[in-house]
Amino acid sequence: MKKRLVTKLIILLLVANIAACNAGPKVEWELSISGAVSAPYSITYQELLDLDQTDLEDVFMDKSVGEDEYGSWSGVTVDHLLSKADVGPDYVTITAVAADGYVIEISKEELMGSIVALKENGEWIHKIDPEHGPIRLVCPQIPANRWVFQVLELQVNK
């Protein structure tokens, strides 16, 4: 009887440990969608983790500094986030605002296939690149030097 109880406790601890390892990291971050939207929307890092994740494999990263390379990214599609803010199809651009004050305008066409990435090459961005983490706007249609580290806000423009 005692052996069964110990075995059950060990299994329970293993299951709890596996579940904790698979859960995303605890990160304090918030992304807001504003501007020409029907329903301004904010989402926390933890809420981003709960949404369907999209994988972008072998994305060419045309860099202005250093060697060009290919990378893989995982995150939530920008289209999904814009739909949460009830953005209509008539928007023209978004202005992405980063925590360090970097601001860039990106056209609707350039946003095609874009994600708000939480992982780079299978690793959490906040762990492998804390200076530029925890999330990144990855736009495969534009050079990587225009991607936005630490994106805080997507302002929709008509």
Secondary structure, DSSP 8 states (H G I E B T S, - for coil): -HHHHHHHHHHHHHHHHHHHHHS------EEEEEES-SS-EEEEHHHHHHS--EEEEEEEE--SSS--EEEEEEEEEHHHHHHHTT--TT--EEEEEETTS-EEEEETTTTTT-EEEEEETTEEHHHH-TTT-S-EEE-TTS-GGGSEETEEEEEEE-
